[in-house]
Amino acid sequence: MRPLTLGRLLFRCGILAALLFVVVVVALKMGAVQVSLYGLGRDLIRVLLRQSSAISTDYGMIVLDIRLPRILLGIVVGASLSVAGASFQALLRNPLADPYVLGVSSGAAVGAIVALIIENHLALSPELAGLITPIGAFFGAALTIAAVFFLGRRDGHIDSSTLLLGGIITASFLSAIIMFLMNTLAGSNLRGTVFWLMGDLSTPQPRSLLYFLSFGFLVAAGAIYTTASDLNLLLAGEKEAMHLGVDVPRVRIVVYLAASILTGLAVSVSGAIGYVGLLVPHVMRLIFGADHRMLLPASALGGAIAIVIADTLARTIVAPSELPVGAMTAMAGAPLFIYLLRRRLT
């Protein structure tokens, strides 16, 4: 296999970015209300030229105010989950590891439900009410990260097996808390919570929150990418990596915390969207190889593509109703996972 060069890295990422652009254009066009390519292109050009006042009333609100923010949110969520999944699989040297196996999504769900309960008992302004659920979900994820990190420490170091078992136990315990708390919610909030737990991108998010998510993704993903060469060496084993000069404890802490933050950010605004963090890194690994210098950006772009496609199908298959995004990823991801598993065993 030829060595990875900067030119080859940029070329492959460029192909994925072009595919993502095509998927975004199709997603902007598809929906309960069909938008013509001519009208879509005209409005996007006007936006780029900062002629927002000249946008047509037929398409402007649908494309720019409803679909585009939702697509951008899906891109950040998909990229975050996929990078986190690729990182956890390398860190734990377990191909079945994904962002949810360590209980981060369950912790975010508990935080979101607690936030809803608080919202029901307090008279909050509409702006604050729209932010309290993602804030509660993020803090729930952060507390879970801290708890699992504490459980995973052994003799002052992080033990991969102990970390994985601690995450599974924590996730089971938090799932029981979720079932208990859901019985305290009113009917409308209960339905919304169930929909959110299955993955939901339909709730409008403030633009400032989208900026914060994008910034958080760039910082956390950038921190993980600085360890890409170390992750390649870790695949051969921790002792071998140490002999080659890798500071294994530092890499563990950086990757675990950054990947958990990515998962917490994603789950706080989208709910539990499964299989993306598990399968996208596998697919990218089959296409581009196991070099994490290529795998991490490829997983980010591949996860963004997967979520945008899943969300587009979720809001068009039974239009004008919508399906949870997590249901779409599960329906597509489960058969693909079985195929990859059989391919690995044969």
Buried (B, 14 or more C-beta within 10 A) or exposed (E): EEEBEEEEBEEBBEEBBEBBEEBBBEBBBBBEEEBEEEBBEBBBEBBEEEEEEEBEEEBBEBBBEBBBBBBBBBBBBBBBBBBBBBBBBBBBBBBEBBBBBBBBBBBBBBBBBBBBBEBEEEEBEEEEBBBBBBBBBBBBBBBBBEBBBEBBBEEEEBBBEBBBBBBBEBBEEBBEBBEEBBEEBEEEBBEBBBBBBBBBBBBEBEEEBBEBBBEBBEEBBEBBBEBBBBBBBBEEEBEEBBEEEBEBEEBBBBBBBBBBBBBBBBBBBBBBBBBBBBBBBBBBBEEBBBBBBBBBBBBBBBBBBBBBBBBBBBBBEEBEEBBBBBBBBBEBBEEBBEEBEEEEEE
